[in-house]
Amino acid sequence: MALAYGTDEWLQEYNKLVEEGLSTGQPFIIGLPEWVSTYEKLVQADEPYKAAAKTWEGSVVLHILAKPDIGIDRDIYIFMDLWHGDANYFRLVPPEVGEAGAFVITGEYERWKQVINKELETTKGLMQGKLKLKGDLPTIVRAVKAAVRLVELSGMIDTAFPDENPEAPQKIREVLAKAEQLGI
Amino acid sequence: MADITLGSRADEVPMAGMLADMLKANLEKPAKMKIFNSLKTTVYLYAEDADAGMTMDFDKGKLVVYGGKEGKPKLEIATDAATLLELANLKIKMGMPYYFDATGRGVLKKLMKRQLKIKGMFGHPIALTKVTKVMSIN
């Protein structure tokens, strides 16, 4: 049975996953705990983001749809707890937690890869239906500069893409198997 | 509640549904609803980079949103997707769109550089102002 999300035990086990991943060194595979942790640190240290997100309130969830042929056997939810310019924490979460985020942006793996590689601008992706937003659009529009900066920062992570790396699908499966006990 | 319906091909253009939802939320404000009730015009919005377009047919308290271009719109606004959303971020002061803050100046700059094109802005200035006010989330 999976550990209850948000408990100390859950957090300890999750942090272990992060540490294990970080110890392998960059580049990190998109969507894995070490990638998410690196993203968190980047955002936490970024002054332009802080300035642009001064009035932002609410969690944002990046939802990567499953793509089993590259090892993503189930959907991944990256939960970003954001408040008034602070990035409190970013972490992978169980689906029910992810779906309950204030803003959930959903897309296929290929779309997220395009976003990170700056080949797909988020607004354009939303208007084309390549990405889907659940949440109050006017709130996002008010904070459009912060949202753009968040996306820019994701492109600064030294990222490994599983469709380009033959060993990555196996690694993703191993991590997701360990993450199962966390309900992720 | 505002009478907003999706017309032909709107379901094929995600942008149409998105902006219709945004407009519905805006029209919960009585001041915007009042303008909406007096607005009669047609507007074509085109996001060039997304190659997505939609037509809004305002008819005094009713709005039909179409996917693509429908009929002969009086106003045609073409720019990139992000700038279309920036337009919704324009502040309204003294009942008019405000162009003297960073967002407003950004919009003017794009107009000058032709990164934002508004056909009909001189022929239908009042309709354009009303549309801007209704679309503004501020």
Boltz contact constraints between the chains, C-beta under 6 A:
constraints:
  - contact:
      token1: [A, 123]
      token2: [B, 81]
      max_distance: 6.0
  - contact:
      token1: [A, 123]
      token2: [B, 82]
      max_distance: 6.0
  - contact:
      token1: [A, 123]
      token2: [B, 85]
      max_distance: 6.0
  - contact:
      token1: [A, 124]
      token2: [B, 49]
      max_distance: 6.0
  - contact:
      token1: [A, 124]
      token2: [B, 50]
      max_distance: 6.0
  - contact:
      token1: [A, 124]
      token2: [B, 81]
      max_distance: 6.0
  - contact:
      token1: [A, 127]
      token2: [B, 15]
      max_distance: 6.0
  - contact:
      token1: [A, 127]
      token2: [B, 47]
      max_distance: 6.0
  - contact:
      token1: [A, 127]
      token2: [B, 50]
      max_distance: 6.0
  - contact:
      token1: [A, 127]
      token2: [B, 52]
      max_distance: 6.0
  - contact:
      token1: [A, 127]
      token2: [B, 81]
      max_distance: 6.0
  - contact:
      token1: [A, 128]
      token2: [B, 50]
      max_distance: 6.0
  - contact:
      token1: [A, 128]
      token2: [B, 52]
      max_distance: 6.0
  - contact:
      token1: [A, 129]
      token2: [B, 14]
      max_distance: 6.0
  - contact:
      token1: [A, 137]
      token2: [B, 22]
      max_distance: 6.0
  - contact:
      token1: [A, 138]
      token2: [B, 22]
      max_distance: 6.0
  - contact:
      token1: [A, 138]
      token2: [B, 25]
      max_distance: 6.0
  - contact:
      token1: [A, 138]
      token2: [B, 137]
      max_distance: 6.0
  - contact:
      token1: [A, 141]
      token2: [B, 85]
      max_distance: 6.0
  - contact:
      token1: [A, 141]
      token2: [B, 88]
      max_distance: 6.0
  - contact:
      token1: [A, 141]
      token2: [B, 89]
      max_distance: 6.0
  - contact:
      token1: [A, 141]
      token2: [B, 137]
      max_distance: 6.0
  - contact:
      token1: [A, 144]
      token2: [B, 85]
      max_distance: 6.0
